Amino acid sequence: MIFGITYNQWFFVLRGAGWTIVLSLLGFAGGTIAGLPLAVARASKHRLLRELSGLYVKLIQGIPLPVMMFIVYFGISIAGYDLPALVAAGLAMTFYSSAYLGEIWRGCIESIPVTQWEASNCLAFNTLQTLAYIILPQAFRVAIPPTVGFLVQIVKNSSYAVVIGFFDLTYSARVINNSTFKPFAVFTVAALIYFIICYPLSLLSYRLEKKLKNKTN
């Protein structure tokens, strides 16, 4: 027993931490799949594509993540589908991540000098070839530090999944607190676990950013 809490109860909290990592990875993977075409559309020369993708970004960024989780979870239930909390939270995290990652990556694409587009025109590349062979490989290097940094936000914001009853670190800590009435010990340990998950990502982001600056100087 540690701080008046049994080993089984601490293990219960650790199981929640495992599901926090699973949900974060789901949100990041979904956000990556949806965010890349969104970023390309946002940086596109086609006005309709830019406006539609911009509308999506503004809509998603304007809705608080807990509210989005409610909408996905209960909205799909109303349609007659019994959606597991993990799937609903994963979908909400995908919407949230895609909007922010799309904007991060749009900035990276637009940071590539216009001369690179002009050079591809001289080589008779079409738009897809220019993106695939010239623009995206360069934008990818620029995007790594802010993307890793945003992954920290995804991990921390996954705690909002508690509003739809998803079993994660915050949920498991709350359950143990309700049965032991030791909130300081339980939530301090939960905070430490979040820190242990996020700190290596913050450190990696900082080092990648420093490495990129050294290369460009």
VOGU-3710 file (C-alpha; in Angstrom, 3 decimals, decimal comma):
1> mifgitynqw> 0,000/0,000/0,000  1,351/3,442/-0,977  -0,218/6,663/0,417  -3,100/4,564/1,709  -3,876/3,209/-1,760  -3,409/-0,451/-2,626  -1,147/-1,756/-5,393  -4,198/-2,992/-7,308  -5,681/0,495/-7,223  -2,419/2,027/-8,519
11> ffvlrgagwt> -2,365/-0,630/-11,243  -5,908/0,458/-12,157  -4,598/4,018/-12,630  -1,730/2,729/-14,787  -4,202/0,839/-16,973  -5,967/4,149/-17,514  -2,624/5,678/-18,551  -2,269/2,936/-21,160  -5,642/3,848/-22,683  -4,634/7,534/-22,670
21> ivlsllgfag> -1,690/6,590/-24,899  -3,944/4,479/-27,159  -6,451/7,329/-27,571  -3,656/9,852/-28,224  -2,169/7,640/-30,938  -5,616/7,171/-32,519  -6,209/10,932/-32,521  -2,772/11,622/-33,973  -3,067/8,958/-36,682  -6,550/10,127/-37,677
31> gtiaglplav> -5,460/13,760/-37,564  -2,477/12,975/-39,800  -4,593/11,159/-42,396  -7,168/13,964/-42,549  -4,802/16,855/-41,844  -2,435/16,404/-44,803  -5,044/16,815/-47,591  -6,550/19,618/-45,514  -3,183/21,415/-45,428  -2,752/20,979/-49,193
41> araskhrllr> -6,277/22,308/-49,767  -5,601/25,300/-47,479  -2,428/26,134/-49,444  -4,109/25,517/-52,796  -4,519/28,184/-55,473  -8,136/27,074/-55,989  -10,392/29,479/-54,145  -13,224/26,983/-53,526  -10,844/24,438/-51,982  -9,262/27,119/-49,786
51> elsglyvkli> -12,615/28,416/-48,585  -14,148/25,001/-47,879  -11,079/23,771/-45,991  -10,862/27,111/-44,150  -14,517/26,777/-43,122  -13,826/23,285/-41,729  -10,819/24,535/-39,739  -12,735/27,511/-38,303  -15,716/25,306/-37,413  -13,652/22,647/-35,617
61> qgiplpvmmf> -11,389/25,156/-33,863  -14,470/27,058/-32,712  -15,983/24,063/-30,892  -14,524/23,068/-27,489  -13,191/19,508/-27,557  -15,467/18,204/-24,730  -18,520/19,515/-26,623  -17,263/17,822/-29,796  -16,970/14,545/-27,898  -20,581/14,902/-26,719
71> ivyfgisiag> -21,758/15,652/-30,273  -19,963/12,627/-31,764  -20,898/10,219/-28,970  -24,554/11,153/-28,534  -25,120/12,327/-32,123  -24,248/8,939/-33,595  -26,237/7,192/-30,832  -29,337/9,167/-31,878  -28,828/7,841/-35,420  -29,254/4,329/-33,979
81> ydlpalvaag> -25,635/3,222/-33,715  -24,201/2,085/-30,381  -20,750/3,612/-30,543  -18,047/2,541/-28,039  -16,569/5,457/-26,083  -13,111/4,740/-27,550  -14,386/5,094/-31,126  -16,342/8,273/-30,330  -13,389/9,821/-28,505  -11,051/8,760/-31,330
91> lamtfyssay> -13,322/10,401/-33,936  -13,566/13,612/-31,922  -9,792/13,653/-31,431  -9,376/13,083/-35,189  -11,534/16,126/-36,016  -9,661/18,213/-33,442  -6,174/17,078/-34,530  -6,856/17,381/-38,262  -7,921/21,023/-37,928  -4,812/22,025/-35,962
101> lgeiwrgcie> -2,335/19,799/-37,817  -3,775/21,034/-41,119  -3,039/24,625/-40,108  0,465/23,760/-38,842  1,306/21,949/-42,076  -0,272/24,682/-44,248  2,185/27,119/-42,691  5,058/24,712/-43,427  3,986/24,310/-47,081  3,677/28,073/-47,516
111> sipvtqweas> 7,134/28,577/-45,958  8,744/26,883/-48,971  10,059/29,633/-51,306  7,984/30,423/-54,404  11,087/29,807/-56,502  10,684/26,090/-55,768  7,247/26,143/-57,446  8,699/28,104/-60,351  11,558/25,610/-60,736  9,074/22,734/-60,884
121> nclafntlqt> 7,157/24,568/-63,624  10,386/24,784/-65,612  10,692/21,011/-65,284  7,097/20,624/-66,556  5,896/19,060/-63,300  2,168/19,141/-62,651  0,783/20,180/-59,249  0,780/16,667/-57,777  4,346/15,991/-58,928  5,483/19,331/-57,530
131> layiilpqaf> 3,919/18,549/-54,169  5,178/14,967/-54,049  8,760/15,503/-55,223  9,639/19,076/-54,283  7,353/20,858/-51,798  6,205/18,194/-49,315  9,650/16,646/-48,669  10,982/20,098/-47,717  7,863/21,028/-45,754  8,077/17,708/-43,905
141> rvaipptvgf> 11,421/18,635/-42,324  10,050/22,009/-41,225  6,895/20,389/-39,851  8,528/17,810/-37,581  9,222/20,019/-34,494  5,764/21,700/-34,306  4,056/18,367/-35,051  5,847/16,626/-32,184  5,031/19,633/-29,990  1,350/19,363/-30,900
151> lvqivknssy> 1,403/15,683/-29,934  1,853/16,873/-26,335  -1,404/18,831/-26,674  -3,149/15,732/-28,004  -2,026/13,680/-24,989  -3,180/16,326/-22,510  -6,473/17,035/-24,294  -7,302/13,325/-24,442  -8,311/13,782/-20,780  -11,534/15,439/-22,043
161> avvigffdlt> -12,705/11,968/-23,078  -13,731/11,520/-19,443  -16,933/13,485/-20,258  -18,270/10,543/-22,299  -17,077/7,955/-19,762  -13,984/6,787/-21,609  -11,612/4,845/-19,361  -8,371/6,810/-19,464  -5,890/8,166/-16,913  -8,178/10,964/-15,696
171> ysarvinnst> -11,185/8,623/-15,472  -9,277/5,919/-13,578  -7,821/8,508/-11,166  -11,308/9,855/-10,492  -12,656/6,355/-9,793  -9,850/5,606/-7,321  -10,311/8,989/-5,666  -14,041/8,323/-5,232  -13,287/5,040/-3,437  -10,319/6,205/-1,316
181> fkpfavftva> -11,059/9,920/-0,736  -7,377/10,745/-1,221  -7,561/13,297/-4,038  -4,151/14,886/-3,433  -2,236/11,597/-3,670  -4,257/10,201/-6,586  -4,276/13,279/-8,783  -0,649/14,150/-7,996  0,380/10,719/-9,264  -1,912/11,147/-12,304
191> aliyfiicyp> -0,230/14,507/-13,009  3,193/12,863/-12,732  2,165/10,153/-15,204  0,956/12,806/-17,675  4,297/14,564/-17,210  6,238/11,317/-17,805  4,311/10,791/-21,059  4,590/14,410/-22,280  8,070/15,459/-21,170  10,035/13,233/-23,625
201> lsllsyrlek> 7,849/14,604/-26,445  8,526/18,213/-25,383  12,246/17,463/-25,161  12,220/15,810/-28,597  10,376/18,776/-30,118  12,901/21,215/-28,611  15,879/19,221/-29,890  14,410/18,841/-33,377  13,714/22,573/-33,534  17,280/23,346/-32,416
211> klknktn> 18,689/20,900/-34,974  16,609/22,468/-37,755  17,806/25,974/-36,790  21,442/24,853/-36,862  20,954/23,391/-40,342  19,352/26,542/-41,724  22,007/28,893/-40,221
//
